[in-house]
Amino acid sequence: MNDTQQRHKHPHLLLNIVIIVLETFFSFILTHDATLRLQAKKLIDQKITIRINSYIPFFDFYIQFTEKGLLFDMKALDRTIDLEINSTLIDLIKIFVFNNQRSIANMRILGDARHSEEFLDLLPHLTLSSILMNWKQWFSDEAETVASQQRVAPLLEKIDQQRSEINSLLVEVKQYQNRIHRLQKRQRLINIGFAVLSFIFIAFFVYNTWIQ
């Protein structure tokens, strides 16, 4: 019985250790990388909580964006889950180590579409390959950090503006589709009505001819 309990505890112990390491690492990155922190600002301000599910093998954990960094936990702790990400362990490794686009496309994300877009915009910058490319700016002085923020802020605003325009266009497309659907439905009714009237007229004509 004790051996069985130990075997069950080992995977959870290993996962806890990995989660502690990841929390320390990403919190350090998010604290020292001013550009990354600016890009994650909306998620941090709203304290977005994400549940990550792996189904091969099965395990889940939670991450939350906070002012202190990324908090990892094995339990939700009564927090509202804003996004739920379903993937495999292999794909998660490919995403956070190599920024593999196919693995990102294979993820199933459930939740608010706006939060999902913000997270997907941030995700490439949380990968190990991106972090290794930008590590030098962690040690830049305050003036350079402010300059970096000033350069990135307009780009983020432009992305938000473009996203809003895209959403507006999608709404217009949906309205046009609905309008086309109504016109097609009306056209079908007109065709059916015309076919019925034609049938009545032909039947009436044949009947009169037969009577005569």
C-alpha positions as CSV (number, residue, x, y, z in Angstrom):
1,M,0.0,0.0,0.0
2,N,2.8,2.4,0.9
3,D,4.6,1.6,-2.4
4,T,1.4,2.4,-4.3
5,Q,1.0,5.7,-2.5
6,Q,4.6,6.7,-3.2
7,R,4.3,5.9,-6.9
8,H,1.2,8.2,-7.0
9,K,3.0,11.0,-5.1
10,H,6.2,11.0,-7.2
11,P,4.5,12.5,-10.4
12,H,2.8,15.1,-8.3
13,L,6.0,16.0,-6.5
14,L,7.8,16.3,-9.8
15,L,5.1,18.5,-11.3
16,N,5.2,20.7,-8.2
17,I,9.0,21.1,-8.6
18,V,8.6,22.0,-12.3
19,I,5.8,24.5,-11.5
20,I,8.0,26.2,-8.8
21,V,10.9,26.5,-11.3
22,L,8.6,27.8,-14.0
23,E,7.0,30.4,-11.7
24,T,10.4,31.6,-10.5
25,F,11.8,31.8,-14.1
26,F,8.8,33.5,-15.7
27,S,8.2,35.9,-12.8
28,F,11.8,37.0,-13.0
29,I,11.5,37.5,-16.8
30,L,8.3,39.4,-16.5
31,T,9.7,41.6,-13.8
32,H,13.0,42.5,-15.6
33,D,11.8,42.6,-19.2
34,A,10.1,45.9,-19.5
35,T,9.0,45.4,-23.1
36,L,7.4,42.0,-22.2
37,R,5.7,43.5,-19.2
38,L,4.3,46.2,-21.4
39,Q,3.0,43.7,-23.8
40,A,1.4,41.7,-21.0
41,K,-0.1,44.8,-19.3
42,K,-3.7,44.1,-20.2
43,L,-3.5,40.5,-18.9
44,I,-1.8,41.8,-15.7
45,D,-4.3,44.6,-15.1
46,Q,-7.2,42.1,-15.4
47,K,-5.3,39.4,-13.4
48,I,-6.2,36.9,-16.1
49,T,-6.2,33.3,-14.9
50,I,-5.5,30.4,-17.3
51,R,-6.0,26.7,-16.8
52,I,-3.7,24.6,-18.9
53,N,-4.8,21.0,-19.5
54,S,-2.5,18.3,-20.9
55,Y,-4.3,15.2,-22.0
56,I,-1.2,13.2,-23.1
57,P,-0.2,12.6,-20.3
58,F,-3.1,14.0,-18.2
59,F,-2.4,16.8,-15.8
60,D,-3.5,20.4,-15.3
61,F,-2.3,23.5,-13.6
62,Y,-3.1,27.2,-13.4
63,I,-1.3,30.4,-14.1
64,Q,-2.3,33.9,-13.3
65,F,-0.9,37.2,-14.5
66,T,-0.2,39.6,-11.5
67,E,1.9,42.6,-10.7
68,K,4.4,40.2,-9.0
69,G,4.8,38.1,-12.1
70,L,3.3,34.8,-13.3
71,L,1.9,32.8,-10.5
72,F,1.7,29.0,-11.0
73,D,-0.5,26.7,-9.0
74,M,-2.0,23.2,-9.0
75,K,-5.4,24.4,-7.8
76,A,-7.7,27.2,-9.0
77,L,-8.1,28.5,-5.4
78,D,-11.6,30.0,-6.1
79,R,-10.2,32.2,-8.9
80,T,-12.3,32.8,-12.0
81,I,-10.9,30.9,-15.0
82,D,-10.7,33.3,-17.9
83,L,-9.1,30.9,-20.4
84,E,-8.7,27.2,-20.7
85,I,-5.9,25.8,-22.9
86,N,-5.9,22.1,-24.0
87,S,-2.8,20.6,-25.5
88,T,-0.4,17.7,-25.1
89,L,2.8,17.8,-23.1
90,I,4.9,17.5,-26.3
91,D,3.1,20.4,-27.9
92,L,3.5,22.5,-24.8
93,I,7.3,21.9,-24.8
94,K,7.5,22.7,-28.5
95,I,5.6,26.0,-27.9
96,F,7.4,27.3,-24.9
97,V,10.9,26.1,-26.0
98,F,10.8,26.4,-29.8
99,N,7.8,28.7,-30.5
100,N,6.5,26.0,-32.8
101,Q,3.6,27.5,-34.8
102,R,2.0,24.1,-35.7
103,S,1.8,23.2,-32.0
104,I,0.3,26.7,-31.3
105,A,-2.3,26.0,-34.0
106,N,-3.1,22.6,-32.4
107,M,-4.0,24.2,-29.0
108,R,-7.7,24.4,-28.1
109,I,-8.4,27.7,-26.3
110,L,-11.8,28.1,-24.6
111,G,-12.9,31.5,-23.2
112,D,-13.3,35.1,-24.1
113,A,-12.1,35.7,-27.6
114,R,-10.4,39.1,-26.7
115,H,-8.4,37.5,-23.9
116,S,-7.5,34.6,-26.2
117,E,-6.2,37.1,-28.8
118,E,-4.2,39.0,-26.2
119,F,-2.6,35.8,-24.9
120,L,-1.8,34.5,-28.4
121,D,-0.1,37.9,-29.1
122,L,2.0,37.5,-26.0
123,L,2.7,33.8,-26.3
124,P,5.6,34.1,-28.8
125,H,7.4,36.5,-26.4
126,L,7.2,34.0,-23.5
127,T,9.1,31.3,-25.4
128,L,12.6,30.3,-24.5
129,S,13.9,31.2,-28.0
130,S,12.5,34.8,-27.7
131,I,13.7,35.2,-24.2
132,L,17.3,34.2,-25.1
133,M,17.3,36.7,-27.9
134,N,16.2,39.6,-25.6
135,W,18.1,38.8,-22.4
136,K,20.5,41.8,-22.9
137,Q,17.8,44.4,-22.4
138,W,17.2,43.1,-18.8
139,F,20.4,44.9,-17.9
140,S,19.8,48.1,-19.8
141,D,19.5,51.3,-17.9
142,E,16.3,53.1,-17.1
143,A,16.5,55.5,-19.9
144,E,16.8,52.7,-22.5
145,T,13.9,50.9,-20.8
146,V,11.7,54.0,-21.0
147,A,12.7,54.5,-24.6
148,S,11.8,50.8,-25.4
149,Q,8.4,51.3,-23.8
150,Q,7.8,54.4,-25.8
151,R,8.7,52.6,-29.0
152,V,6.5,49.6,-28.2
153,A,3.4,51.4,-26.8
154,P,2.4,52.9,-30.2
155,L,2.8,49.5,-31.9
156,L,0.5,47.9,-29.3
157,E,-2.0,50.7,-29.7
158,K,-1.9,50.2,-33.5
159,I,-2.4,46.5,-33.0
160,D,-5.5,47.2,-30.8
161,Q,-6.8,49.6,-33.3
162,Q,-6.4,47.1,-36.2
163,R,-8.0,44.4,-34.1
164,S,-11.0,46.7,-33.4
165,E,-11.2,47.5,-37.2
166,I,-11.1,43.8,-38.0
167,N,-13.8,43.1,-35.5
168,S,-16.0,45.8,-37.0
169,L,-15.4,44.4,-40.5
170,L,-16.3,40.9,-39.2
171,V,-19.6,42.4,-37.8
172,E,-20.3,44.0,-41.2
173,V,-19.6,40.8,-43.0
174,K,-22.0,39.0,-40.7
175,Q,-24.7,41.6,-41.3
176,Y,-24.2,41.2,-45.1
177,Q,-24.4,37.5,-44.8
178,N,-27.6,37.7,-42.9
179,R,-29.0,40.2,-45.4
180,I,-28.0,37.8,-48.3
181,H,-29.6,34.9,-46.4
182,R,-32.9,36.9,-46.1
183,L,-32.8,37.9,-49.7
184,Q,-32.2,34.3,-50.8
185,K,-35.1,33.2,-48.5
186,R,-37.3,35.8,-50.0
187,Q,-36.2,34.8,-53.5
188,R,-37.1,31.2,-52.8
189,L,-40.5,32.2,-51.6
190,I,-41.1,34.2,-54.7
191,N,-40.0,31.3,-56.9
192,I,-42.3,28.9,-55.0
193,G,-45.2,31.4,-55.3
194,F,-44.5,31.8,-59.0
195,A,-44.3,28.1,-59.5
196,V,-47.6,27.6,-57.7
197,L,-49.4,30.3,-59.7
198,S,-48.0,28.9,-62.9
199,F,-49.3,25.4,-62.0
200,I,-52.7,26.8,-61.2
201,F,-52.8,28.8,-64.4
202,I,-51.8,25.7,-66.5
203,A,-54.2,23.5,-64.6
204,F,-57.0,26.1,-65.2
205,F,-56.1,26.3,-68.9
206,V,-56.0,22.5,-69.4
207,Y,-59.3,22.3,-67.6
208,N,-61.0,24.9,-69.8
209,T,-59.6,23.2,-72.9
210,W,-60.9,19.8,-71.8
211,I,-64.4,21.3,-71.0
212,Q,-64.6,22.8,-74.4
